[in-house]
Every structure is written in C-alpha cells, then in structure tokens.
Amino acid sequence: MTDESPSALPSEFVSDLDDRTAAGIAAAVSRRIRSGGLSPGTRLPTVRDVARELRVSPATVSQAWRALSATGAIVARGRAGTFVGEVPSEPAVGRYQRLHSPSDNAFRVDLSRGTPDPALLPDLAEALRALSRDTAPGDLSAHYLGEAVLPELVDAVTRDWPWATERFAVFDGALDAVDRLLAAHVRFGDHVIVEDPCFPPFLDLLARIGARPVAVPLDESGFRPTEFARAFDEVSPRAVILQPRANNPTGASLSATRVRELATILAEDPALIIEDDHSAGIAHTPLRSLAARFPDRGVYLRSYSKSHGADLRLAVVGGPAALLDPVLERRMLGPGWSSRLLQRVLLTMLGDDDACATVAAAATRYRARATALRRALAREGVEVAAGDGINVWLPVNDENAAMISLAAAGVKAAPGGPFEVSANPDFDHLRLTLGALDDTVDLAWLATELATAAKATPTYRRVRRA
C-alpha cells in the first residue's frame, strides 16, 4: 500500500450504525464493503479514531476489526495501517466442495463419500406401498394449510426424545436446520465453538455469515474440558455446535462424565447449543445430550439420512419456542415446510417392525465392519482409535502422499484437511466411510494398501490448505 491509497473518515462509520457492539460495528463495515461504499485498498481510520467517533471503547472496535480480519474483509499492514481487502474475483471453494471432489468409476473401492450403504437401508418402496394402501386419498393431497409438522410424527419421536421439548419442527435435513438456526441467531463477528475436527459444512456456513469458529479439540469422549473452558476466556461465544455421538469424522461420542463437565462450564455462559445427532438409529452409543441440560437454549437435531435414506432430506428438531419460532416464521416466506408426504413416509417406516429391524441390523453391520477394519489395520501396524457410526479416522504421515498412494491402488478416501479447524494439527488423517466396505471388498488387501498409504512420506514440499 502507498500514501496514495484512499482513506475513510471516522464519520463514515456512523451513518447507518444502529448497533454499537463489536458485532454491530463489524456488520456495518461489512455492509459498506459489500455495497462498494468502501472500496478495496481504502485505508481505515485508527481504532482510537473510530472509537472516539462512535463513543465506544477501543477494545470494542478492536474486536470488530479482528472479526473482519478473520474473514479477509480487512487487512492489517503493520505501521502502514489497516486496509479494506481485495474482493476475490471468484468465490472461494468451500471445505465441503473440496471434500467431495468429482469421483470417477476408475476406483476399485470408494471410501470417500460419507454416505450409508444403500443395501442396509429400510425398503422405501415397501413404505410407499403401505402409505398408499393405508392412507385415504384426500390425506395425500397437496395443500398449503394444515400443520407444518405431522402431529403423529411428533408423537413417534417424543417417545425417546432427550427432554420435554417446547417446540418441534421438521427441516430438509440437519444442514438445512443448522443453516437456518445460524442465520437467525448468529451475527457477523460472533464466536462459535466447534469441534476439531469438525464436519466441514458447519465451517462453510460460519464463513458465509462471517462468524468466527473457535476450535476445541476432541478426544474419544467429546470436547476436551480444559480447552473447552479456555474457549470462554476472552470473548463469550454466541453458540456451540456439536455432534453428541459418532462425530463425523472421528466417531467420538459424549460420555456421561464429559456431559457433566461441559455442562458445568456452560452454566456460566448463555451460549446457544446446537446438537446434531446425525447418526441416530445406527449408532450404538447411547445418546448423552448436552443440549438437554439447557432446555431454554438447547436445540437438538435428529437426522434420518444415515438410518432411513439420504434422499428423504428430513431432520426433526426440538428446542425452545424463543429459538425456533423466528426460524419457522422466516421459513414461511420461502419453502414454508418440509414435504408432509415425506414426513408420512418416514412415519410409516418408524412404525414398521421390518424397517426398525433393518435399521438395527445396519447398526450392527457397521460396527462389525469398523471392528474388522481396525483389526486388519492393527495387523499391518496401524492403530486406529475406536469410534461409533459409519466413519473411521485414519492417521497418516502425510495427507497428500497417502491420497496419492491410495489412488494408485484404486482406493479413494476423503482428505482430512477440510475437517481440521486448526491450521497445524498434530497429525494428518484421512476419513474412511464404511458404507462401501461390504463383503465384496478384500479386507486384507485393503488394509495393506491403507497401511502403505498411512506410512507414505511426501516427495515434495507440502503446502496445507486451510
């Protein structure tokens, strides 16, 4: 930057500012940048000048500047000052897109997809036949009135819901629910605690709204308490997002002791808790809900994609009316509700003995596959931590070298980088999904190739993508 760079005056930050918190200041500056009111390269006033103009503390402005800097909206140039960042010519590729790069049919085994085995899902055709046979024609007619959530579906899920929830809703999958909750309750610059490693779409959603993820590492029982407590030291987080069991990608699940430890920390802070139980039905670990400890600010999501079929696109959500009602009111201006026809299909499967037995058998099969793979890898000298669900988190010497080694053997895995929140994790990993690990796969051969990949070292200088 040079002295010829245009400069913004402190008074320019007052005109449309109605919220003088750090988040409000960050949001106002972001709006001016997006609208072109502050062009790339514009020098911003000093923190003290802005604080004096807005009549707030310099610490408040510094916090807003940190939030903007974390998103690339502004760039600090040392003594030269702080400047509006360059607008990228193309949108950045999200973590989820990097995770699911286009696949081809050349791979002998594809362990990258993160999806269940279609052969282990309940028979959707049978559910449709039963629904058509047992439902009066008028009940399946399309209309715009009536309950957004089938009361019968609410009755079915409340039998094992973690607490007596004030409000229920149905969304088009867990990500749709998380997206709408964040949009309604998290603002630009807010801090949000996430698991590390974390499901990549959560990080993409936070990036889209300019929220700042605060990474807390996991062990086999969930958030590590010491690091979780440390995440509350500087700035009070607006929300916590977690998967209570079968974390994607590690398979970690909350223990009862860990829930008590985390609840003690959360009792001192008003953070919103968003709990994504994405593997309900196929996880063997009992649900230990952190959100249930805080019914006034906890939201629990139960997805049926892994257990009953991804194309149902359904997740049932329960929580306080104060958190869900604004989401539901806004949704009525868009899609309105999730298809009642699909809700009836799910309800039919939840009440069918054969479908329930199929889901239970799938949970057993996935656990057997995970156990067999871990044992086969152990024989090759590779130890993998135990977990739940349909994924295995494989430690490797180098992510890129491991991916290349596996590709040469005809095996596709998911890179670990998109899951990792911290810039420099202690170890590299690959995520392996058990959905494709059926009886046709030669497990001994696969374990040998995975072990070879895990030990592969790079032959080039490595550059990690954040």
Residue pairs with C-beta under 8 A, 6 or more apart in sequence:
1 41
1 43
1 77
1 80
1 81
1 83
5 41
5 42
5 43
5 83
6 39
6 41
6 42
6 43
7 42
7 43
7 44
7 45
8 38
8 42
8 43
8 44
8 45
9 45
10 45
10 49
10 50
10 52
10 53
10 54
11 53
12 32
12 37
12 38
13 25
13 28
13 29
13 45
13 50
13 53
13 54
14 53
14 54
16 28
16 31
16 32
17 24
17 25
17 28
17 54
18 24
19 25
19 27
19 28
20 54
20 55
20 56
20 60
21 60
22 60
22 61
22 63
22 64
22 67
22 189
23 64
23 67
23 187
23 188
23 189
23 190
24 187
25 50
25 54
25 56
25 60
25 61
25 64
26 64
26 65
26 67
26 68
26 188
26 189
26 210
27 187
27 188
27 189
27 210
29 38
29 64
29 68
29 73
29 74
30 68
30 71
30 73
30 188
30 210
31 37
32 38
33 73
33 84
38 44
38 84
39 84
40 84
40 85
40 86
40 87
41 83
41 84
41 86
42 83
42 84
43 81
43 82
43 83
44 50
44 65
44 74
44 81
44 82
44 83
44 84
45 53
46 81
47 58
47 61
47 62
47 65
48 58
50 61
51 57
51 58
51 60
51 61
54 61
63 189
63 235
64 189
65 74
65 76
65 82
67 188
67 189
67 190
67 210
67 212
68 74
68 189
68 210
69 75
69 76
69 82
70 212
71 207
71 210
72 85
73 84
73 85
73 210
74 82
74 83
74 84
74 85
75 82
75 83
75 84
75 85
76 82
77 83
94 200
94 201
94 204
94 207
95 200
95 201
95 203
95 204
95 418
95 419
96 200
96 201
96 204
96 418
98 200
98 415
98 417
98 418
98 465
99 114
99 200
99 414
99 415
99 418
99 419
100 112
100 113
100 114
100 414
103 110
103 112
103 113
103 412
106 410
107 407
107 410
107 411
107 412
108 409
108 410
108 411
109 410
109 411
109 412
109 436
109 437
109 441
109 446
110 411
110 412
110 436
111 411
111 412
111 413
111 414
111 432
111 433
111 434
111 436
111 437
112 412
112 413
112 414
112 431
112 433
113 414
113 433
113 435
113 436
114 248
114 390
114 391
114 414
114 431
114 433
114 435
115 310
115 433
115 435
116 282
116 305
116 306
116 307
116 310
116 362
116 390
116 435
117 362
117 365
117 366
117 434
117 435
117 436
117 438
119 438
120 358
120 361
120 362
120 365
120 366
121 307
121 308
121 309
121 358
121 362
122 308
122 309
122 349
122 352
122 354
122 355
122 358
122 359
123 354
123 355
123 358
124 309
124 345
124 349
126 352
126 354
126 355
127 345
127 348
127 349
127 352
127 355
128 345
130 348
130 352
131 140
131 344
131 345
131 348
132 140
134 348
135 344
140 341
140 344
144 336
146 340
148 169
148 170
148 328
148 336
148 337
148 338
149 168
149 169
149 170
149 316
149 337
149 343
150 340
150 343
150 344
150 347
152 347
153 170
153 316
153 343
153 346
153 347
153 350
154 168
156 347
156 350
156 351
157 168
157 302
157 316
157 350
158 165
158 168
161 300
161 318
162 287
162 289
162 291
162 292
162 300
163 289
163 292
163 295
163 300
164 295
165 295
165 300
165 318
165 319
166 295
166 319
166 320
166 321
167 318
167 319
167 320
167 321
167 324
167 325
168 316
168 317
168 318
169 177
169 316
169 317
169 318
169 324
169 327
169 328
170 314
170 315
170 316
170 317
170 337
170 338
170 343
171 177
171 180
171 301
171 314
171 315
171 317
171 338
172 313
172 314
172 315
172 335
172 338
173 303
173 305
173 313
173 314
173 315
174 276
174 278
174 301
174 303
174 305
174 315
175 201
175 205
176 313
176 315
177 301
177 315
177 317
178 201
178 202
178 205
178 241
178 274
178 276
178 301
179 205
180 327
180 330
180 331
181 272
181 274
181 299
181 323
181 327
182 192
182 205
182 206
182 209
182 211
182 239
182 274
183 209
183 327
183 330
184 323
184 326
184 327
184 330
185 238
185 239
185 272
185 323
185 326
186 192
186 206
186 209
186 211
186 238
186 239
186 272
187 209
187 211
187 238
188 209
188 210
188 211
189 210
189 211
189 212
190 211
190 212
190 237
190 238
190 239
191 211
191 212
191 214
191 231
191 235
191 236
191 237
191 238
192 206
192 211
192 212
192 213
192 214
192 237
192 238
192 239
192 240
192 241
193 213
193 214
193 216
193 223
193 228
193 231
193 237
193 239
193 240
193 241
193 271
194 202
194 203
194 206
194 213
194 214
194 215
194 216
194 240
194 241
194 242
194 421
195 215
195 216
195 218
195 222
195 223
195 241
195 242
195 243
195 247
195 421
196 215
196 216
196 217
196 218
196 420
196 421
196 422
196 425
197 218
197 247
197 249
197 250
197 393
197 416
197 419
197 420
197 421
197 425
197 429
198 213
198 215
198 241
198 419
198 421
199 243
199 248
199 249
199 276
199 278
199 419
200 418
200 419
202 213
202 241
203 213
203 421
206 212
206 213
211 238
213 421
214 231
214 237
215 421
215 422
216 223
216 224
216 227
216 228
216 231
217 223
217 224
217 227
217 422
218 224
218 247
218 250
218 252
219 252
220 252
220 253
220 385
220 386
220 387
221 252
221 253
221 254
221 255
221 257
221 258
222 242
222 244
222 247
222 252
222 253
222 254
222 255
222 258
222 259
222 262
223 242
223 258
223 262
225 258
225 261
225 262
225 265
228 262
228 265
229 265
231 237
232 265
232 268
232 269
236 269
236 270
236 271
237 269
237 271
238 271
238 272
239 271
239 272
239 273
239 274
240 266
240 271
240 272
240 273
240 274
240 290
241 274
241 276
242 254
242 273
242 274
242 275
242 276
242 290
243 275
243 276
243 277
243 278
243 279
244 253
244 254
244 275
244 276
244 277
244 287
244 288
244 289
244 290
244 291
245 253
245 254
245 277
245 279
245 283
245 285
245 286
245 287
245 288
245 388
245 389
246 252
246 253
246 278
246 279
246 282
246 283
246 285
246 387
246 388
246 389
246 390
246 391
247 253
247 387
247 389
248 278
248 279
248 389
248 391
248 431
249 391
249 393
249 414
249 416
249 419
249 429
249 431
250 385
250 387
250 391
250 393
251 370
251 385
251 386
251 387
251 388
251 389
251 391
251 392
251 393
252 387
253 283
253 285
253 288
253 387
253 388
254 262
254 288
254 290
255 288
256 288
258 288
259 288
259 289
259 290
259 293
262 290
263 290
263 293
263 294
266 273
266 290
266 293
266 294
270 297
271 297
272 297
272 298
272 299
272 323
273 290
273 291
273 294
273 297
273 298
273 299
274 291
274 299
274 301
275 289
275 290
275 291
275 298
275 299
275 300
275 301
276 301
276 303
277 287
277 300
277 301
277 302
277 303
278 301
278 303
278 305
278 306
279 306
279 307
279 388
279 389
279 390
280 287
280 302
280 303
280 304
280 306
280 307
281 304
281 306
281 307
281 308
281 359
281 362
281 363
282 306
282 307
282 359
282 362
282 363
282 366
282 389
282 390
283 363
283 388
283 389
284 363
284 367
284 388
285 388
289 298
289 300
290 298
291 298
291 299
291 300
291 319
292 298
292 300
295 319
295 320
296 320
296 322
297 320
297 323
298 319
298 320
299 317
299 318
299 319
299 320
299 323
299 324
300 317
300 318
300 319
301 315
301 316
301 317
302 315
302 316
302 317
303 314
303 315
304 312
304 314
304 315
304 316
304 346
305 312
305 313
305 314
305 315
306 389
306 390
307 359
307 362
308 346
308 349
308 355
308 359
312 342
312 345
312 346
313 338
313 342
314 338
314 342
314 343
314 346
317 324
331 337
348 355
349 355
349 356
350 356
366 389
366 390
366 434
367 388
369 434
369 437
370 387
370 392
370 434
372 443
373 384
373 392
373 432
373 434
373 437
373 443
373 446
373 447
374 384
374 386
374 392
376 443
376 444
376 446
376 447
377 383
377 384
377 394
377 447
377 450
377 451
378 384
379 447
380 447
380 448
380 450
380 451
381 451
382 394
382 395
382 447
382 450
382 451
382 454
382 455
383 395
384 392
384 393
384 394
384 395
385 393
387 393
390 433
390 434
390 435
391 431
391 432
391 433
391 434
392 431
392 432
392 433
392 434
393 416
393 429
393 430
393 431
393 432
394 402
394 413
394 429
394 430
394 431
394 432
394 450
394 454
395 427
395 428
395 429
395 454
396 402
396 416
396 427
396 428
396 429
396 430
396 453
396 454
396 455
396 456
397 428
397 454
397 455
397 456
397 457
398 428
398 456
398 457
398 458
398 462
399 415
399 416
399 417
399 428
399 429
399 430
400 458
400 462
401 453
401 456
401 457
401 458
401 459
402 413
402 428
402 430
402 453
402 454
402 456
403 413
403 415
403 430
403 453
404 456
405 449
405 452
405 453
405 456
406 412
406 413
406 430
406 449
406 450
406 453
409 449
409 452
409 453
411 446
411 449
411 450
411 453
413 430
413 431
413 432
413 453
414 430
414 431
414 432
414 433
415 430
415 431
416 425
416 428
416 429
416 430
416 431
417 464
417 465
419 429
419 431
420 429
423 464
423 466
424 464
430 453
432 450
437 443
437 446
